[in-house]
Amino acid sequence: MTVRSTEPPVRTAADGGGSRPPAAPMVACESLVRIFRTGAAGRRGTEVQALQGLDLTVEEGELLALVGASGSGKSTLLGILAGRDTPSAGTVRVADTDLSGLGRRARTAYRRRTVGVVRQQTASNLLPYLTARENVQLPMAYAGLPRRQRASRTMELLDLMGIERLAGRTPGAMSGGEQQRVAIAVALANRPRLLLADEPTGELDSSTSEEVFGALRAANTELGTTVLIVTHDALVADQVRRTVRIRDGRISTEVLRHAEEAGAPLAGQEYAVLDRVGRLQLPREFTESLGLAHRVRLVLEEDRITVWPDRDRPA
């Protein structure tokens, strides 16, 4: 295995590389740690480290997929970004808000105005006795938006989601995909800067999944909302320009995609992620194929680092 070094492109004042400072990322996680304790209250239990020094940056306006096996830490990360949980160590900032030290009132304001959340279970996103229109208007009412503005904003969002015809229906009169698109409109009601979608297509078939992903993409392109999707759905993960894989509580690899020409399918390249202290998680299929285990030999060459199996270990 070989790791090559690459020189970043030199930016000039003409292309934005002058004295203007770079824009702050929408999400910045540094050395994020989250430890859970199991066992009954008051008793000494077992510590489970769900996040182990995770580093992640999401740029403003990005559409990103986060993937990983069960227990990898992705749900824990999502809970922290949603303002439902706090890290045990490290820092996390969303839209210039430090989530580590928020009080109850500030955390409520953050969840109401800065971040929107769409859950996997369609039934948990909407109040069943309210119509689509009323569900979308409800968070606006909590935020104090005037009634007239609520009505126009609601219809704009339902139109963007392609479901304005469902404004007067309750969730029970909608399909699962239609409910999820209403849920996205609810999450966008107060113009959040970050939209978190937790397995939004997990209960849907492929054609309906495409409709829901199209709604998330519309939120990103039409409204400029930064969107982070946690997904196991390859149909979704393969259509975004950046997919981040989390493993054992840290970011392990990223897939970056681009189109060779306008209208062409996205072609991807996978990269291993080097964290702040130089740790690298090699893909399991690579280590198993080459028999890499316990220790490896590193050789620094002129433009690369090579990783060799330890041939001296006992068979």
N, C-alpha and C positions, 0 to 999 in steps of 0.2 A: 504494500500500500504506500502511496506517495502523497505528501502534502506539499503543494507548490506555493510559493509566495507570489503575490501580485501587487504591483504598484497601483495606487489609486490614481485616476485621471487628474491632471492639473487643471484647476478651474481658474478662470480669469474674470475680471470685472465685467466683461462683455456677456458672460454666461451666468452671472450671478455669483461669482467666486471672489468678489471684491471685499470691501470692508464690512458689508452688511452681514450681521450674525445669522447663522442658520436658524430656521424656525424650530421652536421647541416641539418635541414629539407629542402626540396625543396621549400615548401611554409610555411610561418609563418605569420599568421594574429593575431594581438593582439588588443583587444578592438576597432575593426574597426567600424567607424561610417561614414555614407554617408547621407547627408541632401540635398534634392532638394527643390528649391523654385518655386512655381507655380505662374502664373500671368504675366502680361506684364512687359517688362523691364522698370525700373524706378518707378514701383508701388510696394507697399507693398503687397506681396502675402502670400500664405499659405506654411508653411514648412512641407515637408514630409520626415520622417526619414526612409530611405530604409534599412539601416543597423544600428543596435542598440547595439554596443559593441560586435561585432562578434569575436570569437576566433576560429581559425582553423589551424591545422598543417597537412601537407601532406609530407610524407617521400619520399626521392629520390627513384625512381624506382617503386613507387606505382601506381596501377590502381584503381581509385576511382570514384564512382558515387555520384553526388549531386542531390538531389530531393527536391521538394517543390512546393506548390501551386503558382498560379499566384499572383504576388505582394509580395511574401515571401522575396525577396531580392537576389535570386540566379543570376539573370541576371546582377544586379548591381555589385555583387561580381565578376562575370566573366569579366565584363568590366574593373574593376580595375586590375585584374590579367593580362588581355590582354594588359594593358598599354594605354587603351583608355580613362580612367577616373582616377580621384585621390580621395582619401578619404578625408572627412571633418575632421576626427580626428582618432587617433590610428595609428598603424604601420602595414606595410605589406612588407615582404621581399620575393623575389623569386630568388633562386639560388644566395644568398648573395647580391642581388641588392635591395636596399631600394627604393621602388617605390614612396614614398611620396614626395621626393624632386628632382626628375629627371628633368633636363632641356630638351628643345626640341630635341637637338641633341642626348643626352643620351637616351631619350625615343624612338627615332627612331631606334637607335642601339639595344635597348632592344627588340623591336617588331620585328626586322629583324633577330636577332641571338639567343635570349634566349627563346622566346615563339612562338609557332605556333597555329593558330586558324582555326577551321573548323566550319562554320556556318550552321544553319538548312536549309536555302534556297539554294538548290543545284546551282541555277543559279548565286548566288552572290559569289560563291567560285572560279569560273573559268571565264577567258575571252573567249567569245563564238567564236571569230574568230581565236583562236590559237588551235593547236592540244594539246593532252595530254602531249606529249613530250615538247612542247614549253611552256605550262603552268607551268610545273614543273621546267624548266630551268630558267624561268623569275626571281624568287627571288634569284637564285644563281648569275645571272648576276648583279643584284642590289648590291649583297654582294661582287662582284669583283672576283668570282671564275673563274679560267681559263677555256676556252671553252672545252678542252678535259676532264677535271674533271667533268664539268657539264654533258656531255654526258654519262659518265659511272655512275655517281651518279643517274641520272634520270632513267636509265634502271634498276639499282639495286632496286630503290624504287618502280617502276612500277611492277617489278617481285615480290617484297615482298608483294605488294597489290594484286597480282594475276591477273593483267590486262596489262601485257607487250604487249599483242596482240593489245591493243588499242592505242599504242603510236602515231600512225599517224592519229587518229580520232579527230574530233572536238567534243565539248560537245553535240551538237545537234544530233550526230550520236551515242550517248550512252544512256543507261537507267539511271534512277535516282540513283540507287545503284552504278553503274559504275562511274558516275560523282562524287559521294561522296568519292569513293576510290581514284580517281585522286586528289580530294581536300585534302585528307589526305596526299598523296604523296607531294603535293605542300606545305602543312604546315610543312612537315618534311624535306624539301629541304635543309635548312641551319643548319641541326642537332640541333634543339632546345632542350633544357633540359626539357621543359614543353610543353605539347600539350593540348590545351583546345578544347573540342568538345561541341558545343551548340546544343542540340537536333539533333544529326547527323542522327537519324533514324526516326525523326518525320514525314517525308513525305513518308515513305517507308512501304511496307508490311512486314510481319513477316520473311519470308524467306530471303528477301533482307536485312532486318535489321540485321539478323544473319551474313551475309557476311560482312557488314560494321563494325559490332562489332568485327568480326574476324580480320579485317584489323587493328583496333585500338589495339586489343590484340597483334597482331604481332609487332606493333610499340613498345609496352611495353616490350614484352619478347625478341624480336630479337635485338632491338636497345637500350634497356634500358631506353627509354624515359618515364618520368613520365607523366601519362595521367589522366586528370580530365574530366569526362563526365557529363554534365548537361542533365538530361533525365527525361521523364515521362514514358519511355518504361520499363515495368516490366521485359521483356525479357532480357534487358541489365542490369538493376539494380540488378537482382537476380543472375547474373553470376560474379559479382565482389566480392572480399573478404571484401570490406568495402563500405557501403552506408551511406552517411551523409545526414540528413534531415534538411533543413533550414526552420524556421518558424518565422514570425514577425521580420525578420532582425537578428536573432541569430540562432546558431546551437542548435537544440532541441534534436535529437536522432541520434544514430549511430547503424547500423546493421553490426555485424562482422560475417563473414562466414568462415567455414573451411570444408574440406572433412573428413569424418570419416575414410575413407581408400582410397588408390589410385584408381582413376577412379570413385569414388562415387560422387553423386551430392553434392553441397555445402549446408551445414546446417547452418542456421543463428540464432543469438541471438541478440535481440534489447536492447540497453542500452540508458538511459537518459544521457544527457551531462550536467555536472556541470561547469559553467563558472568561471572566475577568482574571482568573488565576491560572489560565492556561489549560484547563481540563477539557478533554475532548471525548465524546461518546462515539465510539465507532459503531456503525450499523451491525446488528447481530448477524445478519446474513454474511457480512464480510468476515467477521471474526470466526464464525463457524466454518466457512469455506476454507480459510487458511489455517485453521487450528490455532488461532490466537487465544491464549488463556494464561492467567496468572501474571505473567510478565512478558514483555516484548523488548526487542532491541531497536533503539532509535539511532539513525545515522543522519547527521546534518551534512547535506551536500550544498553545492553552490547556489541552487535555486529551489531546493526542496528538502523536506524531511521524509525519509523513508522509514517504514515500520516493518520489522522483520520478526517472524516467529522465533521463539526461544528454542533453538535446536538442542540446547544442552540439558534441558529438563528431562527427567526420567520418563520413559514410555509408560 
